[in-house]
């Protein structure tokens, strides 16, 4: 995996528990969230097991698939104010 691939995975792993950090994806990577999630999904689906541990791979596969389905359907959750 390239350094860029590692950066995508690290970002996704860090932000997925908090809803993904969509507002930071474009400034950080120059990608729309949909492209970002598709690339991360491709990485966790096609990388050797020793590059991404099983639990992280599983969590990111589910999270990215969910985010992509929301993006495609236009059904993005509205952020709640604290």
PDB file of N, CA, C and O in Angstrom:
ATOM      1  N   UNK A   1       0.843  -1.185   0.000  1.00  0.00           N
ATOM      2  CA  UNK A   1       0.000   0.000   0.000  1.00  0.00           C
ATOM      3  C   UNK A   1       0.883   1.241   0.000  1.00  0.00           C
ATOM      4  O   UNK A   1       1.976   1.252   0.566  1.00  0.00           O
ATOM      5  N   UNK A   2       0.386   2.266  -0.640  1.00  0.00           N
ATOM      6  CA  UNK A   2       1.118   3.529  -0.713  1.00  0.00           C
ATOM      7  C   UNK A   2       0.909   4.342   0.571  1.00  0.00           C
ATOM      8  O   UNK A   2       0.004   4.045   1.351  1.00  0.00           O
ATOM      9  N   UNK A   3       1.739   5.359   0.788  1.00  0.00           N
ATOM     10  CA  UNK A   3       1.516   6.251   1.935  1.00  0.00           C
ATOM     11  C   UNK A   3       0.138   6.919   1.892  1.00  0.00           C
ATOM     12  O   UNK A   3      -0.482   7.134   2.934  1.00  0.00           O
ATOM     13  N   UNK A   4      -0.335   7.244   0.694  1.00  0.00           N
ATOM     14  CA  UNK A   4      -1.672   7.834   0.569  1.00  0.00           C
ATOM     15  C   UNK A   4      -2.753   6.854   0.991  1.00  0.00           C
ATOM     16  O   UNK A   4      -3.724   7.236   1.644  1.00  0.00           O
ATOM     17  N   UNK A   5      -2.586   5.595   0.620  1.00  0.00           N
ATOM     18  CA  UNK A   5      -3.541   4.563   1.031  1.00  0.00           C
ATOM     19  C   UNK A   5      -3.569   4.433   2.549  1.00  0.00           C
ATOM     20  O   UNK A   5      -4.635   4.333   3.156  1.00  0.00           O
ATOM     21  N   UNK A   6      -2.395   4.438   3.148  1.00  0.00           N
ATOM     22  CA  UNK A   6      -2.314   4.356   4.611  1.00  0.00           C
ATOM     23  C   UNK A   6      -3.001   5.556   5.263  1.00  0.00           C
ATOM     24  O   UNK A   6      -3.676   5.412   6.282  1.00  0.00           O
ATOM     25  N   UNK A   7      -2.826   6.741   4.669  1.00  0.00           N
ATOM     26  CA  UNK A   7      -3.460   7.950   5.215  1.00  0.00           C
ATOM     27  C   UNK A   7      -4.983   7.849   5.132  1.00  0.00           C
ATOM     28  O   UNK A   7      -5.677   8.225   6.076  1.00  0.00           O
ATOM     29  N   UNK A   8      -5.507   7.347   4.018  1.00  0.00           N
ATOM     30  CA  UNK A   8      -6.962   7.166   3.878  1.00  0.00           C
ATOM     31  C   UNK A   8      -7.491   6.218   4.954  1.00  0.00           C
ATOM     32  O   UNK A   8      -8.494   6.502   5.608  1.00  0.00           O
ATOM     33  N   UNK A   9      -6.802   5.090   5.128  1.00  0.00           N
ATOM     34  CA  UNK A   9      -7.248   4.112   6.118  1.00  0.00           C
ATOM     35  C   UNK A   9      -7.154   4.655   7.541  1.00  0.00           C
ATOM     36  O   UNK A   9      -8.048   4.432   8.358  1.00  0.00           O
ATOM     37  N   UNK A  10      -6.069   5.365   7.831  1.00  0.00           N
ATOM     38  CA  UNK A  10      -5.908   5.923   9.176  1.00  0.00           C
ATOM     39  C   UNK A  10      -7.007   6.935   9.465  1.00  0.00           C
ATOM     40  O   UNK A  10      -7.568   6.942  10.561  1.00  0.00           O
ATOM     41  N   UNK A  11      -7.319   7.785   8.502  1.00  0.00           N
ATOM     42  CA  UNK A  11      -8.372   8.777   8.675  1.00  0.00           C
ATOM     43  C   UNK A  11      -9.717   8.086   8.892  1.00  0.00           C
ATOM     44  O   UNK A  11     -10.461   8.435   9.808  1.00  0.00           O
ATOM     45  N   UNK A  12     -10.022   7.106   8.046  1.00  0.00           N
ATOM     46  CA  UNK A  12     -11.300   6.391   8.162  1.00  0.00           C
ATOM     47  C   UNK A  12     -11.407   5.672   9.499  1.00  0.00           C
ATOM     48  O   UNK A  12     -12.462   5.694  10.132  1.00  0.00           O
ATOM     49  N   UNK A  13     -10.329   5.039   9.931  1.00  0.00           N
ATOM     50  CA  UNK A  13     -10.357   4.330  11.207  1.00  0.00           C
ATOM     51  C   UNK A  13     -10.547   5.305  12.370  1.00  0.00           C
ATOM     52  O   UNK A  13     -11.257   5.007  13.330  1.00  0.00           O
ATOM     53  N   UNK A  14      -9.909   6.463  12.275  1.00  0.00           N
ATOM     54  CA  UNK A  14     -10.010   7.463  13.342  1.00  0.00           C
ATOM     55  C   UNK A  14     -11.408   8.071  13.422  1.00  0.00           C
ATOM     56  O   UNK A  14     -11.956   8.230  14.513  1.00  0.00           O
ATOM     57  N   UNK A  15     -11.986   8.413  12.268  1.00  0.00           N
ATOM     58  CA  UNK A  15     -13.244   9.168  12.243  1.00  0.00           C
ATOM     59  C   UNK A  15     -14.507   8.323  12.139  1.00  0.00           C
ATOM     60  O   UNK A  15     -15.591   8.832  12.427  1.00  0.00           O
ATOM     61  N   UNK A  16     -14.418   7.061  11.742  1.00  0.00           N
ATOM     62  CA  UNK A  16     -15.639   6.262  11.582  1.00  0.00           C
ATOM     63  C   UNK A  16     -16.459   6.142  12.862  1.00  0.00           C
ATOM     64  O   UNK A  16     -17.687   6.135  12.771  1.00  0.00           O
ATOM     65  N   UNK A  17     -15.858   6.048  14.050  1.00  0.00           N
ATOM     66  CA  UNK A  17     -16.696   5.987  15.258  1.00  0.00           C
ATOM     67  C   UNK A  17     -17.487   7.272  15.512  1.00  0.00           C
ATOM     68  O   UNK A  17     -18.443   7.279  16.289  1.00  0.00           O
ATOM     69  N   UNK A  18     -17.079   8.356  14.850  1.00  0.00           N
ATOM     70  CA  UNK A  18     -17.727   9.653  15.056  1.00  0.00           C
ATOM     71  C   UNK A  18     -18.537  10.097  13.847  1.00  0.00           C
ATOM     72  O   UNK A  18     -18.861  11.279  13.729  1.00  0.00           O
ATOM     73  N   UNK A  19     -18.871   9.181  12.951  1.00  0.00           N
ATOM     74  CA  UNK A  19     -19.696   9.497  11.798  1.00  0.00           C
ATOM     75  C   UNK A  19     -18.922   9.766  10.531  1.00  0.00           C
ATOM     76  O   UNK A  19     -19.533  10.029   9.495  1.00  0.00           O
ATOM     77  N   UNK A  20     -17.618   9.713  10.566  1.00  0.00           N
ATOM     78  CA  UNK A  20     -16.833   9.790   9.343  1.00  0.00           C
ATOM     79  C   UNK A  20     -16.018  11.045   9.126  1.00  0.00           C
ATOM     80  O   UNK A  20     -15.033  10.997   8.388  1.00  0.00           O
ATOM     81  N   UNK A  21     -16.373  12.160   9.726  1.00  0.00           N
ATOM     82  CA  UNK A  21     -15.614  13.391   9.520  1.00  0.00           C
ATOM     83  C   UNK A  21     -15.702  13.920   8.110  1.00  0.00           C
ATOM     84  O   UNK A  21     -14.718  14.430   7.574  1.00  0.00           O
ATOM     85  N   UNK A  22     -16.880  13.807   7.494  1.00  0.00           N
ATOM     86  CA  UNK A  22     -17.053  14.212   6.097  1.00  0.00           C
ATOM     87  C   UNK A  22     -16.552  15.627   5.807  1.00  0.00           C
ATOM     88  O   UNK A  22     -16.005  15.881   4.734  1.00  0.00           O
ATOM     89  N   UNK A  23     -16.735  16.541   6.749  1.00  0.00           N
ATOM     90  CA  UNK A  23     -16.346  17.931   6.503  1.00  0.00           C
ATOM     91  C   UNK A  23     -14.832  18.100   6.382  1.00  0.00           C
ATOM     92  O   UNK A  23     -14.366  19.133   5.901  1.00  0.00           O
ATOM     93  N   UNK A  24     -14.058  17.098   6.812  1.00  0.00           N
ATOM     94  CA  UNK A  24     -12.602  17.177   6.747  1.00  0.00           C
ATOM     95  C   UNK A  24     -12.020  16.421   5.556  1.00  0.00           C
ATOM     96  O   UNK A  24     -10.835  16.565   5.256  1.00  0.00           O
ATOM     97  N   UNK A  25     -12.827  15.626   4.880  1.00  0.00           N
ATOM     98  CA  UNK A  25     -12.324  14.780   3.793  1.00  0.00           C
ATOM     99  C   UNK A  25     -11.845  15.612   2.610  1.00  0.00           C
ATOM    100  O   UNK A  25     -10.731  15.400   2.130  1.00  0.00           O
ATOM    101  N   UNK A  26     -12.644  16.539   2.133  1.00  0.00           N
ATOM    102  CA  UNK A  26     -12.245  17.335   0.969  1.00  0.00           C
ATOM    103  C   UNK A  26     -10.981  18.154   1.244  1.00  0.00           C
ATOM    104  O   UNK A  26     -10.057  18.110   0.431  1.00  0.00           O
ATOM    105  N   UNK A  27     -10.898  18.899   2.354  1.00  0.00           N
ATOM    106  CA  UNK A  27      -9.662  19.652   2.585  1.00  0.00           C
ATOM    107  C   UNK A  27      -8.431  18.767   2.809  1.00  0.00           C
ATOM    108  O   UNK A  27      -7.319  19.140   2.438  1.00  0.00           O
ATOM    109  N   UNK A  28      -8.632  17.611   3.409  1.00  0.00           N
ATOM    110  CA  UNK A  28      -7.497  16.734   3.727  1.00  0.00           C
ATOM    111  C   UNK A  28      -6.998  15.953   2.514  1.00  0.00           C
ATOM    112  O   UNK A  28      -5.792  15.807   2.319  1.00  0.00           O
ATOM    113  N   UNK A  29      -7.937  15.448   1.695  1.00  0.00           N
ATOM    114  CA  UNK A  29      -7.569  14.548   0.607  1.00  0.00           C
ATOM    115  C   UNK A  29      -7.935  15.055  -0.784  1.00  0.00           C
ATOM    116  O   UNK A  29      -7.498  14.481  -1.781  1.00  0.00           O
ATOM    117  N   UNK A  30      -8.725  16.115  -0.867  1.00  0.00           N
ATOM    118  CA  UNK A  30      -9.153  16.605  -2.172  1.00  0.00           C
ATOM    119  C   UNK A  30     -10.154  15.682  -2.841  1.00  0.00           C
ATOM    120  O   UNK A  30     -10.265  15.660  -4.066  1.00  0.00           O
ATOM    121  N   UNK A  31     -10.888  14.915  -2.034  1.00  0.00           N
ATOM    122  CA  UNK A  31     -11.873  13.960  -2.536  1.00  0.00           C
ATOM    123  C   UNK A  31     -13.238  14.265  -1.945  1.00  0.00           C
ATOM    124  O   UNK A  31     -13.340  14.746  -0.817  1.00  0.00           O
ATOM    125  N   UNK A  32     -14.280  13.986  -2.702  1.00  0.00           N
ATOM    126  CA  UNK A  32     -15.617  14.061  -2.118  1.00  0.00           C
ATOM    127  C   UNK A  32     -15.774  12.869  -1.175  1.00  0.00           C
ATOM    128  O   UNK A  32     -15.076  11.867  -1.329  1.00  0.00           O
ATOM    129  N   UNK A  33     -16.676  12.964  -0.206  1.00  0.00           N
ATOM    130  CA  UNK A  33     -16.882  11.822   0.682  1.00  0.00           C
ATOM    131  C   UNK A  33     -17.213  10.522  -0.064  1.00  0.00           C
ATOM    132  O   UNK A  33     -16.731   9.455   0.316  1.00  0.00           O
ATOM    133  N   UNK A  34     -18.023  10.600  -1.112  1.00  0.00           N
ATOM    134  CA  UNK A  34     -18.395   9.377  -1.844  1.00  0.00           C
ATOM    135  C   UNK A  34     -17.167   8.697  -2.439  1.00  0.00           C
ATOM    136  O   UNK A  34     -17.032   7.477  -2.347  1.00  0.00           O
ATOM    137  N   UNK A  35     -16.274   9.468  -3.045  1.00  0.00           N
ATOM    138  CA  UNK A  35     -15.063   8.889  -3.627  1.00  0.00           C
ATOM    139  C   UNK A  35     -14.149   8.365  -2.520  1.00  0.00           C
ATOM    140  O   UNK A  35     -13.558   7.293  -2.651  1.00  0.00           O
ATOM    141  N   UNK A  36     -14.036   9.124  -1.436  1.00  0.00           N
ATOM    142  CA  UNK A  36     -13.228   8.694  -0.290  1.00  0.00           C
ATOM    143  C   UNK A  36     -13.708   7.342   0.229  1.00  0.00           C
ATOM    144  O   UNK A  36     -12.910   6.418   0.382  1.00  0.00           O
ATOM    145  N   UNK A  37     -15.004   7.220   0.500  1.00  0.00           N
ATOM    146  CA  UNK A  37     -15.534   5.969   1.048  1.00  0.00           C
ATOM    147  C   UNK A  37     -15.390   4.815   0.061  1.00  0.00           C
ATOM    148  O   UNK A  37     -15.156   3.680   0.476  1.00  0.00           O
ATOM    149  N   UNK A  38     -15.525   5.081  -1.230  1.00  0.00           N
ATOM    150  CA  UNK A  38     -15.340   4.023  -2.223  1.00  0.00           C
ATOM    151  C   UNK A  38     -13.890   3.558  -2.237  1.00  0.00           C
ATOM    152  O   UNK A  38     -13.623   2.360  -2.331  1.00  0.00           O
ATOM    153  N   UNK A  39     -12.954   4.498  -2.146  1.00  0.00           N
ATOM    154  CA  UNK A  39     -11.534   4.110  -2.135  1.00  0.00           C
ATOM    155  C   UNK A  39     -11.176   3.325  -0.880  1.00  0.00           C
ATOM    156  O   UNK A  39     -10.447   2.335  -0.949  1.00  0.00           O
ATOM    157  N   UNK A  40     -11.686   3.763   0.260  1.00  0.00           N
ATOM    158  CA  UNK A  40     -11.412   3.031   1.501  1.00  0.00           C
ATOM    159  C   UNK A  40     -12.026   1.634   1.420  1.00  0.00           C
ATOM    160  O   UNK A  40     -11.393   0.654   1.814  1.00  0.00           O
ATOM    161  N   UNK A  41     -13.242   1.540   0.917  1.00  0.00           N
ATOM    162  CA  UNK A  41     -13.883   0.231   0.774  1.00  0.00           C
ATOM    163  C   UNK A  41     -13.058  -0.671  -0.141  1.00  0.00           C
ATOM    164  O   UNK A  41     -12.872  -1.851   0.155  1.00  0.00           O
ATOM    165  N   UNK A  42     -12.566  -0.124  -1.242  1.00  0.00           N
ATOM    166  CA  UNK A  42     -11.709  -0.906  -2.139  1.00  0.00           C
ATOM    167  C   UNK A  42     -10.439  -1.365  -1.429  1.00  0.00           C
ATOM    168  O   UNK A  42     -10.002  -2.503  -1.604  1.00  0.00           O
ATOM    169  N   UNK A  43      -9.852  -0.486  -0.634  1.00  0.00           N
ATOM    170  CA  UNK A  43      -8.626  -0.837   0.089  1.00  0.00           C
ATOM    171  C   UNK A  43      -8.863  -1.960   1.098  1.00  0.00           C
ATOM    172  O   UNK A  43      -8.092  -2.918   1.149  1.00  0.00           O
ATOM    173  N   UNK A  44      -9.919  -1.849   1.895  1.00  0.00           N
ATOM    174  CA  UNK A  44     -10.149  -2.876   2.917  1.00  0.00           C
ATOM    175  C   UNK A  44     -10.676  -4.178   2.319  1.00  0.00           C
ATOM    176  O   UNK A  44     -10.627  -5.227   2.961  1.00  0.00           O
ATOM    177  N   UNK A  45     -11.170  -4.108   1.109  1.00  0.00           N
ATOM    178  CA  UNK A  45     -11.642  -5.314   0.440  1.00  0.00           C
ATOM    179  C   UNK A  45     -10.495  -6.025  -0.280  1.00  0.00           C
ATOM    180  O   UNK A  45     -10.494  -7.250  -0.393  1.00  0.00           O
ATOM    181  N   UNK A  46      -9.504  -5.241  -0.774  1.00  0.00           N
ATOM    182  CA  UNK A  46      -8.478  -5.807  -1.644  1.00  0.00           C
ATOM    183  C   UNK A  46      -7.061  -5.803  -1.084  1.00  0.00           C
ATOM    184  O   UNK A  46      -6.138  -6.200  -1.795  1.00  0.00           O
ATOM    185  N   UNK A  47      -6.846  -5.375   0.149  1.00  0.00           N
ATOM    186  CA  UNK A  47      -5.492  -5.350   0.702  1.00  0.00           C
ATOM    187  C   UNK A  47      -5.183  -6.649   1.423  1.00  0.00           C
ATOM    188  O   UNK A  47      -6.087  -7.319   1.922  1.00  0.00           O
ATOM    189  N   UNK A  48      -3.909  -7.003   1.478  1.00  0.00           N
ATOM    190  CA  UNK A  48      -3.539  -8.210   2.232  1.00  0.00           C
ATOM    191  C   UNK A  48      -3.916  -8.076   3.711  1.00  0.00           C
ATOM    192  O   UNK A  48      -3.928  -6.977   4.265  1.00  0.00           O
ATOM    193  N   UNK A  49      -4.215  -9.184   4.316  1.00  0.00           N
ATOM    194  CA  UNK A  49      -4.678  -9.175   5.704  1.00  0.00           C
ATOM    195  C   UNK A  49      -3.676  -8.559   6.671  1.00  0.00           C
ATOM    196  O   UNK A  49      -4.085  -7.989   7.682  1.00  0.00           O
ATOM    197  N   UNK A  50      -2.378  -8.655   6.397  1.00  0.00           N
ATOM    198  CA  UNK A  50      -1.398  -8.124   7.331  1.00  0.00           C
ATOM    199  C   UNK A  50      -1.300  -6.592   7.289  1.00  0.00           C
ATOM    200  O   UNK A  50      -0.690  -6.000   8.180  1.00  0.00           O
ATOM    201  N   UNK A  51      -1.881  -5.942   6.282  1.00  0.00           N
ATOM    202  CA  UNK A  51      -1.874  -4.475   6.220  1.00  0.00           C
ATOM    203  C   UNK A  51      -2.986  -3.857   7.062  1.00  0.00           C
ATOM    204  O   UNK A  51      -2.836  -2.753   7.587  1.00  0.00           O
ATOM    205  N   UNK A  52      -4.096  -4.570   7.188  1.00  0.00           N
ATOM    206  CA  UNK A  52      -5.242  -4.078   7.954  1.00  0.00           C
ATOM    207  C   UNK A  52      -5.766  -5.233   8.794  1.00  0.00           C
ATOM    208  O   UNK A  52      -6.114  -6.288   8.265  1.00  0.00           O
ATOM    209  N   UNK A  53      -5.821  -5.026  10.114  1.00  0.00           N
ATOM    210  CA  UNK A  53      -6.279  -6.132  10.960  1.00  0.00           C
ATOM    211  C   UNK A  53      -7.752  -6.447  10.672  1.00  0.00           C
ATOM    212  O   UNK A  53      -8.496  -5.607  10.166  1.00  0.00           O
ATOM    213  N   UNK A  54      -8.145  -7.662  11.004  1.00  0.00           N
ATOM    214  CA  UNK A  54      -9.477  -8.162  10.665  1.00  0.00           C
ATOM    215  C   UNK A  54     -10.593  -7.297  11.233  1.00  0.00           C
ATOM    216  O   UNK A  54     -11.554  -6.998  10.524  1.00  0.00           O
ATOM    217  N   UNK A  55     -10.492  -6.890  12.486  1.00  0.00           N
ATOM    218  CA  UNK A  55     -11.555  -6.102  13.121  1.00  0.00           C
ATOM    219  C   UNK A  55     -11.710  -4.746  12.430  1.00  0.00           C
ATOM    220  O   UNK A  55     -12.828  -4.305  12.167  1.00  0.00           O
ATOM    221  N   UNK A  56     -10.595  -4.094  12.140  1.00  0.00           N
ATOM    222  CA  UNK A  56     -10.649  -2.796  11.462  1.00  0.00           C
ATOM    223  C   UNK A  56     -11.204  -2.955  10.056  1.00  0.00           C
ATOM    224  O   UNK A  56     -12.037  -2.163   9.615  1.00  0.00           O
ATOM    225  N   UNK A  57     -10.742  -3.975   9.361  1.00  0.00           N
ATOM    226  CA  UNK A  57     -11.224  -4.242   8.003  1.00  0.00           C
ATOM    227  C   UNK A  57     -12.745  -4.429   7.999  1.00  0.00           C
ATOM    228  O   UNK A  57     -13.451  -3.840   7.181  1.00  0.00           O
ATOM    229  N   UNK A  58     -13.227  -5.244   8.910  1.00  0.00           N
ATOM    230  CA  UNK A  58     -14.659  -5.527   9.001  1.00  0.00           C
ATOM    231  C   UNK A  58     -15.460  -4.255   9.311  1.00  0.00           C
ATOM    232  O   UNK A  58     -16.472  -3.970   8.672  1.00  0.00           O
ATOM    233  N   UNK A  59     -14.981  -3.498  10.309  1.00  0.00           N
ATOM    234  CA  UNK A  59     -15.678  -2.267  10.716  1.00  0.00           C
ATOM    235  C   UNK A  59     -15.710  -1.258   9.576  1.00  0.00           C
ATOM    236  O   UNK A  59     -16.746  -0.642   9.324  1.00  0.00           O
ATOM    237  N   UNK A  60     -14.581  -1.080   8.881  1.00  0.00           N
ATOM    238  CA  UNK A  60     -14.535  -0.102   7.792  1.00  0.00           C
ATOM    239  C   UNK A  60     -15.337  -0.559   6.581  1.00  0.00           C
ATOM    240  O   UNK A  60     -15.926   0.274   5.892  1.00  0.00           O
ATOM    241  N   UNK A  61     -15.374  -1.844   6.307  1.00  0.00           N
ATOM    242  CA  UNK A  61     -16.202  -2.342   5.204  1.00  0.00           C
ATOM    243  C   UNK A  61     -17.670  -1.994   5.449  1.00  0.00           C
ATOM    244  O   UNK A  61     -18.352  -1.479   4.563  1.00  0.00           O
ATOM    245  N   UNK A  62     -18.142  -2.281   6.657  1.00  0.00           N
ATOM    246  CA  UNK A  62     -19.540  -1.997   6.991  1.00  0.00           C
ATOM    247  C   UNK A  62     -19.815  -0.495   6.981  1.00  0.00           C
ATOM    248  O   UNK A  62     -20.826  -0.047   6.441  1.00  0.00           O
ATOM    249  N   UNK A  63     -18.916   0.274   7.579  1.00  0.00           N
ATOM    250  CA  UNK A  63     -19.111   1.717   7.666  1.00  0.00           C
ATOM    251  C   UNK A  63     -19.114   2.356   6.273  1.00  0.00           C
ATOM    252  O   UNK A  63     -19.996   3.158   5.965  1.00  0.00           O
ATOM    253  N   UNK A  64     -18.145   2.012   5.439  1.00  0.00           N
ATOM    254  CA  UNK A  64     -18.065   2.603   4.101  1.00  0.00           C
ATOM    255  C   UNK A  64     -19.262   2.204   3.238  1.00  0.00           C
ATOM    256  O   UNK A  64     -19.794   3.027   2.494  1.00  0.00           O
ATOM    257  N   UNK A  65     -19.678   0.960   3.336  1.00  0.00           N
ATOM    258  CA  UNK A  65     -20.851   0.520   2.579  1.00  0.00           C
ATOM    259  C   UNK A  65     -22.089   1.302   3.009  1.00  0.00           C
ATOM    260  O   UNK A  65     -22.898   1.693   2.168  1.00  0.00           O
ATOM    261  N   UNK A  66     -22.238   1.529   4.306  1.00  0.00           N
ATOM    262  CA  UNK A  66     -23.366   2.308   4.810  1.00  0.00           C
ATOM    263  C   UNK A  66     -23.294   3.753   4.323  1.00  0.00           C
ATOM    264  O   UNK A  66     -24.297   4.306   3.872  1.00  0.00           O
ATOM    265  N   UNK A  67     -22.124   4.363   4.410  1.00  0.00           N
ATOM    266  CA  UNK A  67     -21.972   5.751   3.961  1.00  0.00           C
ATOM    267  C   UNK A  67     -22.225   5.881   2.463  1.00  0.00           C
ATOM    268  O   UNK A  67     -22.848   6.848   2.024  1.00  0.00           O
ATOM    269  N   UNK A  68     -21.758   4.936   1.689  1.00  0.00           N
ATOM    270  CA  UNK A  68     -22.001   4.977   0.245  1.00  0.00           C
ATOM    271  C   UNK A  68     -23.483   4.816  -0.072  1.00  0.00           C
ATOM    272  O   UNK A  68     -23.992   5.475  -0.979  1.00  0.00           O
ATOM    273  N   UNK A  69     -24.181   3.952   0.655  1.00  0.00           N
ATOM    274  CA  UNK A  69     -25.616   3.790   0.404  1.00  0.00           C
ATOM    275  C   UNK A  69     -26.369   5.068   0.768  1.00  0.00           C
ATOM    276  O   UNK A  69     -27.323   5.440   0.085  1.00  0.00           O
ATOM    277  N   UNK A  70     -25.951   5.735   1.831  1.00  0.00           N
ATOM    278  CA  UNK A  70     -26.576   7.002   2.218  1.00  0.00           C
ATOM    279  C   UNK A  70     -26.289   8.094   1.197  1.00  0.00           C
ATOM    280  O   UNK A  70     -27.170   8.884   0.856  1.00  0.00           O
ATOM    281  N   UNK A  71     -25.060   8.132   0.715  1.00  0.00           N
ATOM    282  CA  UNK A  71     -24.674   9.137  -0.275  1.00  0.00           C
ATOM    283  C   UNK A  71     -25.467   8.948  -1.560  1.00  0.00           C
ATOM    284  O   UNK A  71     -25.961   9.913  -2.145  1.00  0.00           O
ATOM    285  N   UNK A  72     -25.584   7.706  -1.990  1.00  0.00           N
ATOM    286  CA  UNK A  72     -26.284   7.417  -3.247  1.00  0.00           C
ATOM    287  C   UNK A  72     -27.780   7.655  -3.141  1.00  0.00           C
ATOM    288  O   UNK A  72     -28.418   8.033  -4.123  1.00  0.00           O
ATOM    289  N   UNK A  73     -28.349   7.437  -1.958  1.00  0.00           N
ATOM    290  CA  UNK A  73     -29.781   7.624  -1.794  1.00  0.00           C
ATOM    291  C   UNK A  73     -30.135   9.049  -1.389  1.00  0.00           C
ATOM    292  O   UNK A  73     -31.309   9.420  -1.376  1.00  0.00           O
ATOM    293  N   UNK A  74     -29.113   9.857  -1.054  1.00  0.00           N
ATOM    294  CA  UNK A  74     -29.372  11.223  -0.601  1.00  0.00           C
ATOM    295  C   UNK A  74     -29.899  11.267   0.819  1.00  0.00           C
ATOM    296  O   UNK A  74     -30.407  12.294   1.271  1.00  0.00           O
ATOM    297  N   UNK A  75     -29.777  10.157   1.519  1.00  0.00           N
ATOM    298  CA  UNK A  75     -30.331  10.040   2.870  1.00  0.00           C
ATOM    299  C   UNK A  75     -29.250  10.229   3.922  1.00  0.00           C
ATOM    300  O   UNK A  75     -28.994   9.330   4.723  1.00  0.00           O
ATOM    301  N   UNK A  76     -28.623  11.381   3.924  1.00  0.00           N
ATOM    302  CA  UNK A  76     -27.585  11.689   4.902  1.00  0.00           C
ATOM    303  C   UNK A  76     -28.229  12.166   6.191  1.00  0.00           C
ATOM    304  O   UNK A  76     -29.166  12.963   6.149  1.00  0.00           O
ATOM    305  N   UNK A  77     -27.754  11.700   7.326  1.00  0.00           N
ATOM    306  CA  UNK A  77     -28.315  12.162   8.596  1.00  0.00           C
ATOM    307  C   UNK A  77     -27.988  13.628   8.836  1.00  0.00           C
ATOM    308  O   UNK A  77     -26.926  14.111   8.441  1.00  0.00           O
ATOM    309  N   UNK A  78     -28.897  14.324   9.479  1.00  0.00           N
ATOM    310  CA  UNK A  78     -28.678  15.722   9.833  1.00  0.00           C
ATOM    311  C   UNK A  78     -27.921  15.769  11.147  1.00  0.00           C
ATOM    312  O   UNK A  78     -28.360  15.162  12.124  1.00  0.00           O
ATOM    313  N   UNK A  79     -26.768  16.489  11.204  1.00  0.00           N
ATOM    314  CA  UNK A  79     -26.020  16.550  12.461  1.00  0.00           C
ATOM    315  C   UNK A  79     -26.863  17.172  13.568  1.00  0.00           C
ATOM    316  O   UNK A  79     -27.605  18.127  13.337  1.00  0.00           O
ATOM    317  N   UNK A  80     -26.741  16.624  14.763  1.00  0.00           N
ATOM    318  CA  UNK A  80     -27.473  17.131  15.920  1.00  0.00           C
ATOM    319  C   UNK A  80     -26.646  18.174  16.636  1.00  0.00           C
ATOM    320  O   UNK A  80     -25.428  18.031  16.751  1.00  0.00           O
ATOM    321  N   UNK A  81     -27.289  19.217  17.118  1.00  0.00           N
ATOM    322  CA  UNK A  81     -26.570  20.230  17.894  1.00  0.00           C
ATOM    323  C   UNK A  81     -26.513  19.778  19.345  1.00  0.00           C
ATOM    324  O   UNK A  81     -27.444  19.158  19.860  1.00  0.00           O
ATOM    325  N   UNK A  82     -25.411  20.099  19.982  1.00  0.00           N
ATOM    326  CA  UNK A  82     -25.234  19.699  21.377  1.00  0.00           C
ATOM    327  C   UNK A  82     -25.935  20.656  22.309  1.00  0.00           C
ATOM    328  O   UNK A  82     -25.893  20.474  23.526  1.00  0.00           O
TER     329      UNK A  82
END
